[in-house]
């Protein structure tokens, strides 16, 4: 950006002519007054400036409003200008400089706006300013020095590969155009600055071409030039090419310096060739070069990457022997490595040592620590550390914020992540693709429509989605059972020029198999070779598991044989899937033979393998072989997990031997294995089946005390037992769990809640959530609504989005459209997002019942909720009213979206223009 010249005391942001005078006087001793003009003819550099957006030709646009203000005397005192400052972006300034603005005023304004706290020039605003100052109609040399300096600032302000390439083309144009005199040609300093910019982004091919152009223009390289070439190649680990430029240094009669050698050390470390890196390190003193902290830090980093952390620590200690003191980067590299190796206490000791030595941690140091806290789920400490950074006056970067945002999203704490995003934006930092990808991942775990809404926001802000973005969304849609949306996202992904990878198709295959759409999954699998994607072991395992769960064991066996023949080696998960399939089908002997085959090809049975076989043995009543296998697990060092122990507990509970089940639970805890949700639920059911309801509630208390929250099935199991106590065991259990719909009344739920309190389990928001989810699952809307009301009115708890959607879905399944509409209204009112599958059912149902106005009203409300607009069109219009033959509704809703200013992808728009799909 333009270097900020400190205003005189009391000057503030008044921005007088002194700013431009200081700039011009600094770079030129012959300053002539520039001529003013109203029409700027074509300049050869101008095609490099980005095309002015159509909206900027609007007189009410920011650039035109700025032009109007700047055309008046004393513009810097204009109140309207000061009010516009927060909205002025570099693109606005770039567009302004492309309008009919006086060059002197442009230079003044460029300095003035650079003094505002949140504005930073970019390469395009600098380029536009240079274009204006180089206008052919300006007949004097007054701007030569200024242009020279602005060009250097432009080169240094590159923030991306695109910026660097733009600047390279711009400078080339200036260098080659005959209209520019020698004074505007690139000097050795400019070439070196350009090479440095290109090296930052690994653009070595462009560096090599620029180096050749230097020689063509008879600009002779110096040691800095050669070192930049060496450094650029070494950053990518291309030491062979780097050494060619080391040879050129010698040929030019120059001596390689410490910068040359440290670059080579870095290059060898990048190649993981530490022996060669140490050879160069040892040569440095022999060549008259002092080994500095940069050389040491590169080697320490190389050792850390190779997981040789103790050696890195030894080298760190030896630095002082050469009077070479660690820098903030040296410490940060080691802190990062120690945190990554779960040696957090040593990392914190290093941080303390660093501060005691007067070396202040920088943003990267703190980012490493925040990332480490997040990986250990210590999110409060990570958040406190971010606050500490801000208090110290340091400015966290996007990477720092992303570390914390990612930590929250991985734990499903998306609201906390959004607060960090707000904080980030308040500090004038814009979220990048990684930020949005973290949010998408977090929302996909809870509500895929909110994740799609994040995609909408990305596109609105011109942040480009990448393969990770689409992979997360496709996975989220598949897990939610929205395969049509997943396929459309796949098409949008390819339309954007992104290439789906193995993970794209793995999530689709796995979800299709889990939904028992195995043939569809197989067809997709068979098409992968044509798409240039090699099937991997995860895909094959998903298919084998799908075949097994669909009872197609022959196809599963065939798939395993194909894997072995195609050198796609199966892993333990592959064998476990097939072993589980065989055990489920009662083929224990075949399962045992398959385990032997697994061992023969070098794979060891896992805890899951043993647990699957133990479960089958117990089911067949073979207790002794099951226990022998269990004991063998213990003696071989294979630690049984919660699932293994629960298998025994389940068997004892089914036999009514609750004391034996409790003994296994005690043994489980002695061996350091924590019971899980399934363990506790099994024991609760066991006591309930024996009519020992109090004991079942005691287990519920133990469950809660360990931090394990009951599921909806746990609560349904307890309700079932209370019903059996009330109506008798035969009547209470005659229709099974789902048959409770007609028998359950609100008083049973009240009894459940009261018994929970008696046993010390105070119902919380999670309890009510799971309870309502379970009651909605069995379709008892009346009781669910009463629990919903009780939760709010008697307990003062706010229902979650999950609760609202459970109630909404239940209404739709029972064709209770009026009640469903009210739930949607309430959801939107409190900021929750209704599930689109249920919205589709509701809107179609309302149209079919002749309630057109209500249907369109619901749809209009949905348009204001922040859904991804394509997804709304897919789900409600195309797959909803369209496929159900509601032609009039199709066009009405399409028209409503257009009137609302919705923007569609070209693919979605084509589908809408084609009209309703064939309802057959």
N, C-alpha and C positions, 0 to 999 in steps of 0.2 A: 504494500500500500504506500501512498505518498507519505514520506517521513513527516511526522508531526513536529512542527516548529512550535515551541511553547509560547503561547500568547503572553503578552505583558500582563503584569498584575492588574486585575480589574477588567481586562479585555473581554473575558468570557468567550462567547461564541458570536461576537458581533461581526467578525470577519471583515476587516477593512482591506483597502488596497495594499496595505503593507505586506500582507501574506504573499501575494504574487510578486511584489517588488523584491522581497527577501529571496524568493526562489530564483528570480531572473538575475538578480545581482550576484547571487552565489555562483551561477554558471556562465555568466556572460558579462564582459566589461563594456560591451557596446550595445546598450539597450535602446531600441527605437520604439516609438509608439506604434502599436499594430493598427493597421487600417481596419475600419469597421465595414461590414458588408451584410447584406440581407439574403443573398442567395449563394450557396456554396456549390461550385461546379464539381463534376465527377473527379474523384481522387483515386489513384490506382490502388491505394491500400484499402479503400472502403469496402470492396467485396468481401474482405476477410471478416468484417464486423457482422455479427449475427443479424439476420433480417429483422426489421422492426415489426413487432407483433401488430396485428390488425387493430387491436384495441387502442394501441398507442397513437393512432391517427385520430382518435376521438379527442376533440378539444377538451373534454372533461377528464382525460387521462392524466396520470401523475406527471409524465414528462411535459405535456403541453401546459399544465398548470404551473409547473416549475418555470418553463420558458416565459410565461406571462409575467411571473413575479420577477425573474432575473432581468427582464427587459426594462425594468423601472429603476430610477436612481435609488440609492440607499436600500437596495433589495435585502441586504443582510439584517435590516431592522424590521422587516415585514412580519407581522404577527401570523399571517397565513402560512409563511414559510416555516416558522417555528412549529406550527401545529402539524405541518406535513412531515416533519423530520422522522417520526417513528415509522412512517409508512414508506419512506424512500429506501429502495434497494439498489444494489449495483446495476441491475438490469435497467432500472428507471434512469439512472445516471448515464448509462451507455446510450439509451435511446435519446435522452436529452441532448447529448453531444452530437447526435446525428441530425438534430434540427438546426434551424438558422440562429445559432447562438454566437455572440461575439467571442473570439478566442480568449481575450483578456478576462472577460467575465467568466468564461468556462474554467480558466485556470484558478481564478479566485474562488469560484464555487467548489471546485475540486478540492482545494485546500480546506475550505470552510466545512464541507460535509465530512471530510476525513477527521475533523476535530470532534465530531459528535461521538458520544460514548459507544454506540452500538453499530456504527457504520464501518465497513471495511471494503475498500476498492477491490475489485477482482480484475482478472486479465482483460475482460471485455470492456470494462469502464476505462481502464488505462488505454487500451487500444483505440477506443473511440476518441479519447482526448488527444492522443498522438495524431490520429487522422485529421482532427480539426486543426491542430497546430501546424500540420504540414500542408495545409491547403495551398495549392499553387498560386493563388491570388495574393498571398502574403509575400511582399517583395523585400523582406528584410531578414536579418539573421538573428533577431532578438530572442528567438525561442530555441536556438540550437542547443545550448547547454541544458535547458529545461527538458527538451525532448530526449536528449541523451540520458538524463537521469531518470525520467519517467519510464523509458524503455527498460532500464535495469530493474526498476521497481516492478514493472510488469512481469519480467522474467522470474523474479524472485517470489512473486505472488501466486505461482502455479500451485493449485491444490489437488490436481488430478491429472491422469494421463491425458484426458481431453484438453485440459488447459495447456499442458506442456506442448502438445502437438499443434494447438492453435497458435501459441506464441512462436513456435519454430517456423511455421508457415508465414506468420506476420513479419518476422524479422528477415526471413529470406526474401520476401517481397520488397521490403525496404532496401535490401542489399543489392537486388538485381535490377530494380526499376531505374531506367536511365534518367527519369525526371529528378531523382535525388542526387545531390552533389556528393562529393567524396566525404564531406563532413558527417553525412548520415550513414555511411557504410559501417559495417560491423568491425569493431576493433578487436584486438586480442582479448581485452577484458570482457567484451560482450560475448565473444565466442566461449570463453571459459565459464561465464555465468550460465550460458545456455547449456553447455555440457553438464554443468553441475545440476541444472534443473532436470535434464533428461536422465541423468544417472539416478536421481532420487526415485524415479518411477521405473527403473530397469529397462529403459528404451535404448539398448545398446546398439541396435541396428541403425537407429537415427543418429546416435552419437558417432558411429563410424562414418556415416554419410556426411555429417557436418564437419568432421575432421578432414575428410577429403576435400570438401568445399573450401575450407580454410587454406589448404595448400594451393588449390586452383586460383584463389584470390590473392596469393602471395602474402598471406598472413602467417607468420612463422610461429609454430608452437613453442611454448616455454615449458619449464618444469611443471607448472601448475596444469597445463593442458595435458601433458603425458600422464601426470598423476590422476587426473580426473578420468582418463580413459582406463587406466589400470584399476581404479576404484570401481568404475561402472561395471566392468567385467567380473571383478572379484565379488561384488555384491551378489552376483548370480552364480558364483562358484566356478566361473569359466577362467581358470588360472592359466590355461594354455594360451588363450588369446591375450590375457593380461600380460603375460611374460613377453609377448611380441613387442608391446609398448615399453616394457622395461628395457628391452634391447635397443629400442629407438632412443631412449634417454641416453644410453651410453654412446650410441652412434652420433648423437648431437653434441657430444663432448660435455655432457652434464653428468652429475652423480645422482644415483637414486638416493632419496632422503628418507627420513623416518616415516613420512606419509606413504611413500612407495612400499616400504617394508610392512607397515601395519596393514595396508590394503591387501598385500599378499597373504599375510597371516589370516586375515578375515576370509579371504578366498579359499584357502586350504581348509579352514574350519567349516565353511559352507559345504565343502565337498566331503566333510567328515574325515579328512586326511590329516589327522592331528600330528602324525609323525613329521610330515612335511612342514606343517605350521611351526612345530618346535624347532625344526632345522633352521628355518628363516629367523626365528626368534633368537637362536644361538649365534647366528651369523651377524646380527645387527651390531654388537660391540666391535667385532672384527672389521666391519666396514666403516667404523667411525660414527655409528649412529647409536645414540643413547636409547635404551629400551624405556619407553615412556608408559604412562598409565593406559594409553589406548591399546598398545601391543599386549600388555598384560590382560586387559579387559576382554579383548578378542579371544585370547587363549582360554581364559576362565569361562567365557560364554561357550566356547567349543567343547570344553570338558563337561560343562553342565548339560549341554544338549545330548552328549554321549552318556549321560547319567553317571559320570565319574566325579561326583560332587566332592568326595573327600580329597581327591587330587586337586580339584579347583580350590578348595579351602586351603590346602598346603601352598599352592602357588600364590594365593591371596596373602598369606603370611609372609612369603618371601619378597613381596613387593618392597617392603620397607628396607630390606637389606641393600637395595639399590637407590635408596632415598627417593623412591617412587611411591606416591601416596594414592590410595584408592579414590576414585571419583564417585559421584552419585550413581553413575551408570554401573560401576563395578559392584557397588553394594546392591543395587537393584537386581542385577543379574543373579547374584548369589541368593538374595531373598526370594526371588522367583523360583529358583531351583529347589531351595529348601522347602518352600511352601508346597511345591508340586510333589515333593517326596515325603510329605506328612511329617516334616521336621519343623513344625511351626514355631516351637519355643526357641530353636536356634535362630530362626529367621527374625523373631522379635528381639532377640539379644543383639543381632547384627544391626537392627534398626536403632536400638538404644546406643550402641557403640558409634554408629554413624552420627547421631545427633550430638553425642558427647564430644565428638571430634569437630563439631561445628559445621558438618556437612548436612545441609538441609535436604530432606527427602523431596523429590520432585513429584509431579503428577503421575509419572509412570510407576514410581515406587509405591505410591498410595493405591494406584490402580491394581497392582499386583496383590497388595494386601486385601483390598476389597474383593477381588476375584477369589482369593483364598478363603476369606470368611464366608463368601456365598457358597463355595463348593463344600464347606463344612456345615452348611445350613445355619450359620450364625449371622442371620440377616440383620438383626438389631445392631450388632457390632459394626457390620458393613455400613449401615445407614448412619451410625454415630460417626464413623470415620469420615464419611462424605461431609457431614456437618463440620467436623474438625478442619477439613481441608478448606472449606469455604470461610470459616472463621479466621484461618491463617492468611486469607487474602489470595490464596492460589485459585486458579481458574481450571476446574476439571474439564477434560475434553470429552468428546463423544464416546471414546473408548471407555473412559472411567464410568460415565453414566450407564453405558450399555452393560458393563459388568454387573452393576447392581440391578438394573432392569431385568437382565437375564436370570439373575439369582432369584428375584421375586417370581418371575414367570414360571420358572422350573418348579417352584413350590405351589403354583396355582394362585399366587397372591397378586392378581393382575391389577387390583385397585391400587395397591401400594406401588406397583410398577408405573401406573399412570401418573401417580403423584410425582414420581421422579422425573417422568417425561415433562410434566408441567414445570418443575423446577429447572430442568435443562433448558426449556424454551424461554423461561423468564431470564435466563443468563445469555440469551441471544445465540443459543446453539440449536441448530436444526437436527431433528432425528434423521438418521441415515437408513439405508436398507437393512443393516444389522439390527437397529433399534426396532423397526417395524417387524422384522422376522421374529424377534424375541416375543413381542406382543402377540403376534399371530400364533406362535407356539403355545403361549399361555392361554389364550382364548380358546384354542382348539380343544383344550382339555375340558372346557366347560360349556361353551356355546359357539359352535362353528360359524354361526351367522355374524357374531361379533368379530370373529377373525376375518371374515369376508369384508366386514365394514372397515377393518384396518387396511385391507387391500384398496378399498375405495379411496381412503384418505391418502394412501401412498400415491395413487395415480393423480389425485387432485393436486398434490404438492410436487408433482413431477419427480418423485423418487422412484427409480426403476426397480421393479421386482426382479429377483433372480431365481435360479433353479430351486434354492432352498425355500423361498417364499411359496412357490407353487407346490413343491413337495409337501410342505407342512399343511397347506390348504387341502390338497388332494387327500392326504392321510386323514385329516379332520373330517372331510365329507364322507370318506369311506367308512370311518369308524361310526359315523352317525347314520349310516345306511343310505346316504344320498349319492348313489352311484351315478345317476344321470348328471348331477352337478360335477362330480369328480371327472367324468369323461369330457365334459365341456371345458373344465379348467385345463385339462390335458391339451385340448385343441387350442385354447387361448395361449397356453404356454408355448406351443410350437409356432403359433402365429407371431409371437413376439421374437422369434428367432432363438428361443431357448431350447436346448436339447434335453429331453427327459433322460434320466440316468437310471441305474439299477434300483435306486431307492424309490424312485417315482413308481415303478412297476411293482416293486416288492410290496409296498403298502396296499396297492390295489389288489394284487393276487391274494395276500394274506386276508384282507377283509372280505373278499368274495368267497374265499374258502370258509371263513368263519360264519358267513351267512348261508352256507351250503349251496352256493352258486358255483359248484366245482367245475362244471362243464364250461361255463363262461370264463372261469379262471384259466382253464386248460387252453381254450382258444386264444386267450391273451398271451399266455406263456408261449404257445407255438408261433405267435406272430413276432416274437422279440428278435429273432435272428434277422428278419427282414428290416427291422427298425435299427439294426446295428447295435443291439444290446445283448451282451452275453449273459445267459441265465446263470445265477449263482446258487450257492448252497442254501441260502435263506429262502429263495423262491421255490426251489425244489422241495425243501422241507415243508413250506406252507402248503404246497399241493399234496404231499404225502399225508399231512395232517388232515387236510380237507377230505381226501379220499377215505381215510380211516373213519372220520366222524360221520361220513355219509354211508358207511358200511361197505365201501368199495375196496376191500382189502387186496384183491387181485391187481387192481390198477395201482395201488400204493406199492406193492411188491415190484411191479413192472417199472415204476418210476425209480425205485431204488437201484434196480439193475441198470437202468439207463444212465443214472448218475455215475455208477462205477465204470461203465463202458466208455463214457465221455470224459473221464478223468475229472469229473466234478465231485470231489471226494466228500462223502457225507460226514457229518459231525455227530456228536452224541445226541443233539436235539433231533436230528433226522431219525436215528434209531429209536429214540425214546417215543417219538410220535407213532412209529409203526408198532413198537412193543405195546404201547398203550392201546392201540387199535385192536391188536390181537387179544390182549387181556379183556378188553370190553366185550369182545366176541366170544369169550370163554376159551380161547385157544392158548392156554398157559404153556403147554409143552412147546408149541411153535415160538412163543415169545421168548422162552428160555434158550432155545436154539439160536434165535436171532441175537440174543445177548452174547452168546459164544462167538458168533460170526463177527460181532462188533469188536470183541477182544482180539480176534485173529488179525484184523486189519489195523491193530494198534490203537484202538480207542478204549479208554477205561470207562466202565460203568459209572454213572454219576449218582448223586443222592436221589435224583428223580427216577433213574432206572430202578434202583432198589425199592423205592417207595411204590412205584407202579406194580412191581411184582409182588411185594408184600401185601398190597391192597387186594390183589387177585387171590393170593393164597388164603388170606383171612376170609374173603367172600366165599371161598369154597370150603371153609372150616378147617383148613390145614394150619392150625396154630403153631405146631412145633416147627415146621419148615420156615414159617414166617418169622418166628423168634430166632431161629438159627441164622437166617439172613440178616436180621437186625443186629445180632451179636457180632456177626462177621463184619458188618459196617463199622461197628465201634472198634473192633480189633485192628481193622485195616486203616484206621485213621480217617475214615469217611464219616463226617459228623452228620447224624440225622437232623433234618430240619423240622419246622413246626408241622409241615404236611405229613411227614413220616409218623410222628407221635400221634397226630390227630387221627390217622388211619386206625391205630390201635384203639384210641379213645372211642371212635365211632363204632367199632366192632363191639366193645364192651357195653356201650350205651344201648345198642340194638339188642344185646342179650340181657339187658337190665342189670348188669354188674357195675353199678355206679361207683362202688368203692374201688374196684380195679381201675376204672377210668380215672378216678381221682389220684390213685397211686401213680399212674402213668404221667398225669399232669405234674405231680410233685417231682418225679424223676426228670421230667422234661426241664423244669426250672433249675434243678440241681446241676444239670448239664449245660446250663447257660443258654437254653433255647426259650425264647418268649412265646407264649401261646398267642395265636392270632385270632382274627374275627371268626374264622371257621371253627377253631378249637373251642372257643367259648360258646358259640351258637350250638355246636354239637352237644356240649354238656348241658346247656339250657334245655334243649329238646329232650335229652335223655331223662332229666329230672321231671320235665313236664309230662312225658309219656307215662311215667310211674305215678303221676298225680301229685308229686312233691313240688307244688308250685312255689312254696316259700324258699326251698332250696334253689329253684330255678332263678328266683329274684336275687338270692345271695350271690349266685354266679354272675348275674348282671352287675351287681355291685363290684365284685372283684374285677370284672371286665373294665368298667368305667375307671376304677382306681388305677389301672395300669395305663390309662390313656387311650384305650381301644374303644372307639365309639360303636354302639350296636348298629346293625344295618336294618333296612326295612323288613328283611326276612326274619331277623331276630325278633322284632316286635310282632310280626304276624304269627310267629311261632308261639309267643307268650299269649297273644289274644286267643289263639286256637285252644290253648290249654285252659284259659279262663272260661271259654265257651263250653268246654268239656265238663268243667266243674259245675257250670250253671245248668246245662241241659243233659248232662250225662255223657259218658265217654262215647257210647255208640252213636248218638245223634250228633255230637260235636265233631266226630271225625269221619262220619259216613261219606261226606262229599269231598274230603280233602281240603287243602289250604284255600284254593280258589273258590271252593263251594261255600266259603264263609260269607259271601256277598249278601245273601238274603238273611242270614242269621245275625250278622253283626249289627249292633245298635250302639248309639253314642255312649250309653251307660257302661258298656264293656270297656270302652276306651278310657272313660273316667276312672273306672276301677283299676285299669292298668296304671294310669298316671298316679293314682293314690297309693297303690302298692309300691311303685317305684320310690315314692317319697318315704314311705314307712321303712323301706330297706336302705335308705340313705342315698338313693340315686335321684337327685333332683333333675327333673326334665329341663333340658336347655333347648336352644334354638335348633341344634342338630337333631335332638330327639324328636321334636315336632316335625322337622323336615323329613326324617326317615319314616316316621309314622304316617304322615300324609302321603308320601310316595308309595308306601306299601298298600294303604287303603285305596288309593287311586288305581294301583296296579290290579287289584281284584275287582275294580269297577264299582265300588260303593261310594258314589258321588255324594249322597246325602250326608253320610257320616264324615267324609273327608271335608266337606264344607263346614260342618259344625266344629271339627277340630281346628280348621283354618281360622274360624271366627274366635274360638276359645283362645287360640294362640295369641291373637292380637288384643282382644278385649280383656281377657282375664290375666294374661301373662305379660302383656305389653311388648310382645316380640314382633319384629317385622319379618314377614315371610321372605324367603330368598327367591331368586329368579327360578331356581329349580322347583320350588314348591308351586309357584304360580304356573309354571309350564306343565307340571304334573296335573294340576287341577284343570288347566286349559285342555290338555290332551284327553283327559277323562271325559270332559263335557263333549268334545268333538266325537269321541268314539261312541258315545251314547246318543248322538244326534241332538244334543241339548244346545242348539245354536244361539238362542237368546242369552243363556247363561254364559256360554263361551265368549260371546261378544262383550259382555260385561267384564269378564276376566281380562280380556285383551285391553279394554279401556283402562282398567285399574293398573295393569302392568305398565302400559305406556306412561300413565300418570306418574308412577314412581320410578321411571327410568329403566325398566326391565325390557328385554327383547323377547317377544313371543317366538316360539318354534315355527318355522315356515311350513313344515309339513302339516301341522295342525291348522295354521292359517289357511292353507290350501283347502283343507277339508271344510273349514268354516265358511270361506267365501263361496266355494262351490255349493255347499249346502244351502246357504242363504239365497243364492241365485235360483236354485232348483225349487225352493219354497216360495219364490216370487217376492222375496225381500231384497229387491235390487238396490234400493236406497241405502239400506243397512250394509249391504255387501260393499258398495262403493265407498261408504263412510269408513268402514274398517280398513279398506285398501288405502284410502287417502291418509289415514293415520299412520299406516305402516311406512308410507313414503317419507315421513318426517323422522323416522327412527334411526337413520344412519346405516341401513342395510346396503350391501353391495348391489347396485342397481341392476346389474345383469342377473344376479341371483334371484331377485324379486321377480323379474320377467320370466326366468326359467321356471321357477317353482309355482308361482301363482297363475301366470298367464299361459305359458306354453304347456307345462305339465299338469296344470290345474284345469281352469275353465276350457282351455283349448282341447285337451285330450278327452274331456268329458262332453265335447260337442256343444258347448255353450258359446256359440259364435258371436252373438251380440255382446256378451260379457267380455270376450276376448278383445274386441275392438274398443270397447268402452274403457277397459283398464289400460290398454296400450295407449289410447288417447290421453288418459289421465296422467300417465307417466311422462308423455311428451310435453303436455301443458305444464307439468311440474319442473321442466328443464332437465329431466333425467338424460344422462349420456350413456349410450350403450357401446359395447365393442362392435366392430363391423360384423362379426359372426352372429352375435345375438340380434342385431338389428335386421340382418338378412332373414333370420328365423321369424321375426315378428312381421316383417313385410310380406313374407310368404303366406301368412294367415294361419288359422288354426290347423294343427296337425291332424292326420286321419285318426279319428276317435276309435277306429277299430284296432 
